[in-house]
């Protein structure tokens, strides 16, 4: 998803206020990056959190494919285990 598509999608979503602690150096680096990319810190944080969650989740289609593949190749797996 492009930044523009994400921004558009997020613009139409409700937001909440959060509080957290981060290392000061990381915070300063984030503010500089936001300024350089003409974005606000809130938008960058939302994008970063969204990206993190997408990387951490295993999509159901991937799980289903893995399970199907294991079922289809069970005999081969048993032969290889010997």
C-alpha positions in Angstrom: 0.0 0.0 0.0 1.4 3.4 -0.9 1.7 6.1 1.6 -0.9 8.2 -0.2 -3.4 5.3 -0.1 -2.7 4.7 3.6 -3.0 8.4 4.3 -6.3 8.6 2.6 -7.6 5.5 4.4 -6.4 6.8 7.7 -7.8 10.2 7.1 -11.3 8.7 7.1 -10.7 6.6 10.2 -11.4 7.8 13.7 -8.3 8.4 15.8 -7.5 8.0 19.5 -4.9 9.8 21.6 -2.2 7.5 23.1 0.7 8.0 25.5 3.9 6.1 25.4 7.6 6.4 26.2 10.4 6.2 23.7 14.1 6.9 23.8 14.8 10.6 23.3 17.2 10.0 20.5 14.6 7.9 18.6 12.0 10.6 19.1 14.3 13.3 17.8 15.1 11.2 14.8 11.4 10.6 14.1 10.7 14.3 14.2 13.5 15.0 11.8 12.2 12.2 9.4 8.7 13.6 9.6 9.9 17.1 8.7 12.1 15.8 5.9 9.1 13.9 4.4 6.6 16.7 5.0 4.5 14.5 7.2 3.4 14.8 10.8 4.7 12.6 13.6 1.2 11.2 14.2 0.9 10.0 10.7 4.3 8.5 10.7 3.6 6.7 14.0 0.3 5.3 12.6 2.1 4.1 9.4 4.9 2.5 11.4 2.5 0.7 13.8 0.4 -0.5 10.8 3.5 -1.8 9.0 4.7 -3.5 12.2 1.4 -5.3 12.7 1.2 -6.4 9.0 4.7 -7.9 9.3 3.9 -9.7 12.5 0.7 -11.3 11.5 0.6 -14.4 9.4 -2.2 -14.1 6.9 -4.9 -16.8 7.0 -4.3 -17.6 3.3 -0.6 -18.4 4.1 -1.6 -20.7 7.0 -4.2 -22.4 4.9 -1.7 -23.0 2.1 0.8 -24.4 4.6 -1.7 -26.8 6.1 -2.8 -27.9 2.6 0.7 -28.5 1.6 1.5 -30.5 4.7 -1.6 -32.7 4.1 -0.7 -33.2 0.4 2.9 -34.1 1.3 2.4 -36.1 4.5 3.7 -39.3 2.9 6.8 -37.6 1.5 7.4 -36.0 4.9 7.3 -39.4 6.6 9.8 -40.8 4.1 12.1 -37.9 4.6 11.9 -38.3 8.4 13.3 -41.9 8.1 
